Amino acid sequence: MTVHEQFADDLALYALGSLAAAERSPLEKHLDECAGCRRELEQRRGDMALLALSAAGPMPPLRARQRLMEAIKREPKRQAAPRRTAWWAIAGWVAAAAMAVVAIAEWRDSSALLQEALRWRTLSNQQAQELEEAHKIVETLRSPEAQVVNVTKTNARPQPQGKAFYVRDRSSLIFLASNMPALPPRKAYELWLIPKQGSPIPAGVFKPNERGNAMVINPPLPAGVEAKAFAITIEPESGSSVPTMPIEMMGAGE
Amino acid sequence: MAQLYDRYAGIVYSVALRVLGDTGAAEDVLQEVFMQLWRNPGVFDSSRGNLGAWLAVIARNRAIDGLRKRRPETDIADVVVSVEPDLASEAERGRAMQKVRSLLGSMPAVQRSALEMAYFEGLSHSEIASKTGEPLGTVKTRIRGGLMVLRKAFQG
């Protein structure tokens, strides 16, 4: 993919944060649509990192380290991450468990990320809780009772695809998606559990990564709901309580 | 966290110090950047680039926001940084640092200065143009050209 020459100068300035507001919005609009220019922007940001090295040398005083470590100790126990990034909140052993899933599904790009999450979270003080979470995930994946639901885009080529693993008795849901189309700015995908009776239930907000892959693991769900289907809509980043039409993707249980 | 701090605090602090010119303010940026990462490690996507480069970019942007007293324009979770050298080892960082300095030193003075004004002072291209009395287009091309020199050198 090539960079559009008319945006090349602006991309460099955008990476620097030096682009005038009037020129920023046409560029951002173009970036939403053009993977080649997005990649170019990532590289320009890489140049920013190289430039930072030219300033390298001074080291922070020891008190800065102490200040950080004390602030970390004072932090309240971390709550679940915001819904948008719920699956990031999974940690340590959970990441290891999820990596197994990821390998099966050839989510190669995610595995590096999960390794990073593993390294990070093993440093945290929540390992016991994480281990329990991990067991739950593994059990869900292995459970003979798990509904495995294929969700495909309606009336379209078969690229975007999602797979939901749902165990009703545990209210446990794991959802993996691939080839998801890029979202408009400030929008996210929302997964919905369509119950046998009643209104659709929000089952996690997610944004695909650069390769269009995404995961939702154990979103908060009411207990014991029987799922008729799962569906995906595009919603504001904060998620909605009622789905906004149209339904982008949908799949019924086996 | 301590390990990550020991590895990357130098680069985060030095870029903030160069931008802000004040050790106290640079320490605040250092604290803020690492606390953000601690509170939400998900803001950094390791499948897309290395942590050292990402921290350097976030620290520089945060310092510029402080200097220019403006609100951050980009969500840090949306900042993806792609760069050749993996800055995880001290030796690699040292080598890359030498190389960048020598590349900057070999650039024409006007180009180097345009790049540094944009990078370390956070000036917009029109501010640089009015400061140097040069046309906007020239400033834009100069900045892009400077970045291309860096990139080509690191792509081998």
Contacts between the chains, C-beta under 8 A, distances in Angstrom:
chain1	res1	chain2	res2	distance
A	8	B	144	6.4
A	9	B	140	4.1
A	9	B	141	6.3
A	9	B	143	7.7
A	9	B	144	5.0
A	10	B	140	7.7
A	12	B	140	7.6
A	12	B	143	5.5
A	12	B	144	4.2
A	12	B	147	5.3
A	13	B	118	7.4
A	13	B	124	7.7
A	13	B	125	5.6
A	13	B	140	6.5
A	13	B	143	6.5
A	13	B	144	8.0
A	16	B	118	4.8
A	16	B	119	6.2
A	16	B	122	7.9
A	16	B	143	7.1
A	17	B	61	6.2
A	17	B	64	6.2
A	17	B	73	6.3
A	17	B	74	7.8
A	17	B	122	6.5
A	18	B	118	4.8
A	18	B	122	7.1
A	18	B	123	6.7
A	18	B	124	4.7
A	18	B	125	5.6
A	18	B	128	7.9
A	18	B	143	7.6
A	19	B	124	7.3
A	19	B	125	7.5
A	20	B	124	5.9
A	20	B	125	7.5
A	20	B	126	6.2
A	39	B	82	7.2
A	41	B	80	7.8
A	42	B	48	7.1
A	42	B	49	7.1
A	42	B	80	4.7
A	42	B	81	6.3
A	42	B	82	3.8
A	43	B	82	5.1
A	43	B	83	7.6
A	43	B	151	6.6
A	44	B	147	6.3
A	45	B	57	5.4
A	45	B	79	6.5
A	45	B	80	6.9
A	45	B	81	4.4
A	45	B	82	7.1
A	45	B	83	7.9
A	46	B	49	7.2
A	46	B	53	6.2
A	46	B	81	5.4
A	46	B	82	4.8
A	46	B	83	3.1
A	46	B	84	7.3
A	46	B	151	7.5
A	47	B	83	7.6
A	47	B	147	4.4
A	47	B	150	5.2
A	47	B	151	5.6
A	48	B	56	7.3
A	48	B	57	4.8
A	48	B	60	6.4
A	48	B	81	7.3
A	48	B	119	7.2
A	49	B	52	7.5
A	49	B	53	3.6
A	49	B	54	7.4
A	49	B	56	4.4
A	49	B	57	5.3
A	49	B	81	5.7
A	49	B	83	5.1
A	49	B	87	7.2
A	50	B	83	6.5
A	50	B	96	6.7
A	50	B	100	5.2
A	50	B	150	5.1
A	50	B	154	6.5
A	51	B	60	7.8
A	51	B	100	6.8
A	51	B	115	7.2
A	51	B	119	5.1
A	51	B	150	7.1
A	52	B	11	6.3
A	52	B	14	7.9
A	52	B	15	4.2
A	52	B	56	3.7
A	52	B	57	7.1
A	52	B	59	7.2
A	52	B	60	5.4
A	53	B	11	7.0
A	53	B	56	7.2
A	53	B	87	7.8
A	53	B	93	6.8
A	53	B	96	5.4
A	53	B	97	4.4
A	53	B	100	4.9
A	54	B	97	7.1
A	54	B	100	4.7
A	54	B	101	5.4
A	54	B	104	5.7
A	55	B	14	4.9
A	55	B	15	4.9
A	55	B	17	7.4
A	55	B	18	3.6
A	55	B	120	7.3
A	56	B	10	6.6
A	56	B	11	5.8
A	56	B	14	4.9
A	56	B	15	7.7
A	56	B	93	6.9
A	56	B	97	4.9
A	57	B	14	5.6
A	58	B	10	7.7
A	58	B	13	6.5
A	58	B	14	4.8
A	58	B	17	5.5
A	59	B	9	7.4
A	59	B	10	5.1
A	59	B	13	6.8
A	59	B	14	7.7
A	60	B	9	5.4
A	60	B	10	7.3
A	60	B	13	4.0
A	60	B	26	7.5
A	60	B	27	6.2
A	60	B	30	5.7
A	61	B	23	7.5
A	61	B	27	7.3
A	63	B	27	8.0
A	64	B	9	7.1
A	64	B	13	7.2
A	64	B	27	4.8
A	64	B	30	5.7
A	64	B	31	6.9
A	65	B	2	7.9
A	65	B	5	6.2
A	65	B	6	7.9
A	65	B	9	6.9
A	67	B	27	7.5
A	67	B	31	6.1
A	68	B	1	7.9
A	68	B	5	6.2
A	68	B	30	7.6
A	68	B	31	5.7
A	68	B	34	5.5
A	68	B	35	7.2
A	69	B	1	7.8
A	69	B	2	6.8
A	71	B	31	6.9
A	71	B	35	6.1
A	72	B	1	6.2
A	72	B	35	7.6
A	72	B	38	5.7
A	75	B	38	7.3
A	75	B	39	7.2
A	78	B	39	7.3
A	81	B	40	6.5
A	81	B	42	6.4
A	85	B	40	7.2
A	85	B	42	4.5
A	85	B	77	7.5
A	88	B	40	7.3
A	88	B	41	6.9
A	88	B	42	2.9
A	89	B	42	7.4
A	109	B	47	4.1
A	109	B	48	7.7
A	110	B	47	6.2
A	111	B	47	7.8
A	112	B	46	5.2
A	112	B	47	4.5
A	113	B	45	5.8
A	113	B	46	4.8
A	113	B	47	4.4
A	115	B	46	7.2
A	116	B	41	7.5
A	116	B	44	7.4
A	116	B	46	3.6
A	116	B	51	7.5
A	117	B	41	6.4
A	117	B	42	7.8
A	120	B	41	4.6
A	121	B	41	7.4
A	123	B	1	5.5
A	123	B	2	7.9
A	123	B	3	7.7
A	209	B	45	6.5
A	209	B	47	6.7
A	209	B	48	7.5
A	210	B	48	6.1
A	210	B	80	7.0
